[in-house]
Structure formats: C-alpha cells, structure tokens
Amino acid sequence: MNNKYSNLQTLQAELARFRENWPVAWRGLPLIVSECLTELGHRADVPLEPRLQAIHDCLQATAEAVERNGRERDARGTEPAYHNRLHIADTLAALVCLLLHSRADRPSPVELPVPQEWLLLLAMLAHDYLHTGLVNQFPAELEQASVAGLRPLMEDCGMAPEDQALVGELILMTDPTRVGKTHEAVGGKPFCLDEFNPMAVLLQESDILASVLPGIGLEQTRRLSDEWAKFSDSMASNLLKTAARVTFLRDYARFSSPASQRLGIPVLVQQQLSALAGREPSAPI
C-alpha cells in the first residue's frame, strides 16, 4: 500500500500538504481527483469499458465544476469557511485511505478498477457541491441541492441510470441525521462494498475523518464556527466549547467499518474523549 495512506499519521501528512498553499496556490480538485484514481489503481494507458469510462468522465467534469464554482465564490468572498474545496479534498483523501484498507474484506481478489470505489469517489466529490454555508432546514435539504447540481453532469457523461441513482442516494446519506441508523444497520453483518449500507458508512466516515484527527480536527471546528457565524453567533460560539467537542466525538463520530477499526480511528476518538473528561463544559476547546 502506498505510504501516503498506510496509517493515520501519513494520511494526516497528506491533509497537511493540502493546507500548504490553501487557498492562494491551491493545487485544484481536478489534479487531486486524478491522484485519487491513480491511488485506486487507475492507469491512463489502460482502456476502460464504457461504464467505467462514463464514471471517469463524470469525475473529471465534476471536479472541474466544483473547482470552478469554488474559485468564483472565493473571488467574491462567499465560499464557505468549512464546506469548501479544502474540505472536499480532505474527504476524498480519507475515502481513498479507507477504500484501500477495505480491500482485504472483499470476498475475492480485487480486480482493478472497482466500480463501487469510483462511484463512492464521485459521491464524495459532489456531496457538498453548491453548499450555501447554512444548515438544513429540513432533512437532506443541502444534500438534495448537491444531487440536483450533479445530475446534469452525470447525464451529459452518459452514466448508467442505475449508477446515477446510486450516487444520488449515497449523497443524501451524508445528512448527519442519517448517520446513526446507517451504522446500526451494518452492525454484526459482513461489511461488503457491493451493498448500499456499507458504502454509505464509508462515505459518512470519510466526511468527518479529518474532524476527529488531532490538530486538523480542531482547525476544522474553528472553520465551521466561522461559517456558522454568518447566521448565528450563538451556534458559532457554542461550537468552540468543550461540551460541543464531546458531543461530536461521543454521538456523531461513528466509525463502524473494518477499515476504520484497522486504522485505529475508534481508539483515537476514545482517547480524545478521555482527555476531555472532567473539563468544564464551557471551557474553550
């Protein structure tokens, strides 16, 4: 396995690399997506069958669309402080790391490329497309908008209808209110990425993995606080208190996949909870 994703320390080093030139000399999502595909075994000189070619084309078109939208909003000062291109890059790297560590769980040897992996990559890339920086006023409000923005790109690239539908449903599963039930649904069952719930769990884990890492996690919390300050001073300030960090780690930082357990993420979460135990709930993080 590539050293870039061999453990949490090397993953964190990759996330730090994203931050070296953000946002002035940002490398861009198209390049990051190409690197992710290479990590997953794609070789540009190997022809793809039509289904995979359509997914590949959509990944590139979506990366360009998300990057273009982010740059335009950054120029206007309206790109969200947290739900931005940097967060998307974090989630893509986290997903690739989890996918690579999941391959040992597949019942037969992995034949590259794996369509399910590419569909997950597309869902992750687009899961916060057109995010407003606000919070859902009804279930999956923002996620539905992301799916609506992605749908024309999937159609233009000729993706199979069933693949389009799957990616759309996976994006909806990144609504935080759906996390608990999804993790409960995979409990005590074989974890197979040919099935919907395990795919959704891996997406949900990737969405928050950077936020549970020491250092980067607290940085991301502060970014989210800055984002929420646009519409609620109280929500923004509460997010920076110990009580909010404990609630996030205890109730929302769910990691059920065998890959996340191999990487030691649940242990890392518990270590942080232990370190926070006994602190004044209103104390700053």
N, C-alpha and C positions, 0 to 999 in steps of 0.2 A: 504494500500500500504506500502511496505517495506520502513522504514525511509531512507534507502540508496538512494532512488530515489524519495523522496516525494517533493523535490524542488531543485532549482539550488544550494543552499548552501550545501545540503547533497550530491548532485552529485559532486560538486567541492571537497568536502572532500574525496570522493571515488577516484577521479582523483589524489588528493594529495597522497593518500595511494599507488597508483601505483608507485609514484615517490620516495617513501621512500627508496627503495632498488635497484633502477634502476642505472646501469644495472648489478651490481655485484651479488646481491642476488635476482634477478628478479623471481617473482612467476611463470611466464610462461603462455603462451596463452592457453594451454590445460586446466589448472585449471580455468583461467578466463572465458573461454567459458562454462565450466561446471557450474560455478557460475551464468552466464547469463541465461543458460537454467533453472536452479532452480528458478531464479527470475521470469522467464516467466511461471512457473508452472509445469515444468517437474519433475517427481518423478521417481527415478531409479527403484523402485519396481513395477511400473505400466507398463505392456507390451505395446509396440507400434505397431500400424498396419504397414504393410510393407512400405508404402510411407514415413511415419514419421521415421521409423527405418533407412531407407536409408539416409534421410537427417541428422539424428542424427549421423550416422556412418561417413558421409562426414564432418560434423562439427568437429568431433574429429580428423579425418585423416588430415583435412586441418589445424587445429590448430597445430598439431604436425609438419606438413610440414613447415608451416610459421615460427614456433618457431625454428625448426632445421636450416632452411635457415638463419634466423636472427642471431642465435648463431654462425654459421660458418662464416658469414660475419663480425660479431663483432670481432671474434678472428683474422681476417685478417685486421681489421681496415677499412672495406669497407661498413659496414651497414650505410645507410643514416642517417644524423643527425636528420631529421624530419620524413621522411616516413619510420618509423621503427616499431618495435613491440610495443613500448610505444604509438605511435600514433594509432595503430590498437586497442589497449586496450581502449584508450580514446573514439574511435568511437563506440566500442561495448557497453561501459557503457552508452554513450549518446543515442544510439539506444534503449537500453533496457528501459531507462528512458522515452523516447518519446513513445515507444510502450505501456508501462504501462499507461501513461497518455492519450493514444489514445483509450483505450478500451471503454471508455464511449461513443465514437462516433459510435460504431458498432451497427447496427440496431437491433440485437438480443443479448441475453446474451452470454457471451464468454464461449465457451466450450474448455477447455484446453486439450492438447496443440493446438495452432493455426498454421497451416502450413505456412501461409503467413509470420508470425513472424519469424519462423525458417529459411525460405528462405531468408528473409532480413538479418538475422544474418549471414548466410553463405556468402551472397554477401558482407557484411561489413567486415567480417573476411578476405576475399580474395581480396578486392578491390585494395590493394596496394602490393599484392604478387609479389615478384621479382622486385620491384621498383628499378630503377637504380640510383635515386637521381638526374636525369636530368629532363627536361621539354619536353612536347610533341612537336615533330617537325611536326606532322600532327594530325588531330582530333583523340582523343582516342587512340593514339599510345601506351602509357603505360598501359592503361586500357585493350586494346586488349591482351597485353602480359600477364596480370594477368588472363584473361579469359582462355588463352591458357594453362597457368600453372595449372589452377584449373580443366580444362576439364577432364584430365585422372583420377583425384581423384573422380570426380562425377560419371564417368563411372564405375570405379572399385567398388564403393559403391552401384551401382545399382540404382542410382536416375532415376526417370522417365524422359524421353526425354523432356517433356514439362517443368519440373522443372529445368532441366539443361539449357534450352534455356532462361527461365525467369531470372535465376540468372545471366547468361551471359549478358543479355540485361540490367539488373539493374547495374551491374558493369560498363558498358560503360557509364551509365548516371552520373557517378561520375566525368567525364571530366568537369572541371569548365565551359567550353564554353557552356555546355548544361543546366546549372542551370537556367538561366533567363527564357528560353522558357518553361521549365518544371513547374516552379512556376506560370507562366502566364496561363498555361493550366488548373491548378486546381482552378483558381480564380473564385469565385462566384458559385462554384459547391459543392455538398456534398462530403465530404472527406471520401472516403471509401477504406480501405486497401485491398479490393478484386479487385481493379483496379490498372493498371500499374502506371499511373502518380502519384497518392498519395503515392504509395510505393516508387517510385523514389525520390519524395520530401523528404520523411522521411529519406532516405539514404543520400541525399545531405545535409540535415540539420545536421545529426549526424556526417558527415565528418568534419564539420567546427565548431561544437558547442564549443569544447574546446578552439578554437582560438578566440571566442568572449567573453570568461569569463575573468574578471579582474585577473591579476596576471599570471595565467596559459596561457592565450592568448598571453601575451607579451613574456613569456618564449618560447612558441611555435614559435612565429615570429622570435625570435633570433635563434632557432634551424633551421628554414627554411633558414634564412640568411646564417648560417654556411654551410648548404647543397649546396646552390647556389654558395657559394664562391669557390667551387671546379671547376666551369666552367665559372663564370662571377663575377668579383669583383664589377662591377657597379650595376648589379642586386642585389647582396647581400647587398651592402651599401644602395641602394635606399629603400630596404625593411624596413630598420630601421629608416626611416624618417616619420614624421607626415603625409605627403601627402599620403604615401602608406597605412598607417593605415586607414586614412579617406576613401580612395578609396575602400579598402577591406570592411569596415563596411557599406559604402553607397551603393556600387554597387554589392557586392558579398555575403554579409551576409544576404541572403534571408531566412526568416522563415515564411512560409505560413500555416503550419499545425495548426489545433486547439490545438494540444498538446503543441507545442512551444509557442503558444499565452497564454495558461493557465499557463505555467511556467514563463511567463513574459520575454521571450528572446527578442522579438522586442523592448520592452521598454528598456531593458538593452543596446541594440545596440544604440538606440537613445540617451540614457544618455551619452554614451561614445562619440558619435558624438558631442553632445552639449559641453562636456568637452574639446574637441579638437578644437572647433570653435574659430577662431581668433589666433590660434597658427601659428607661422611661418612654412610654409610647409616643409622647410628643417631641422627643429628642430628634434632632435632625439626623438624617442618615449619613 
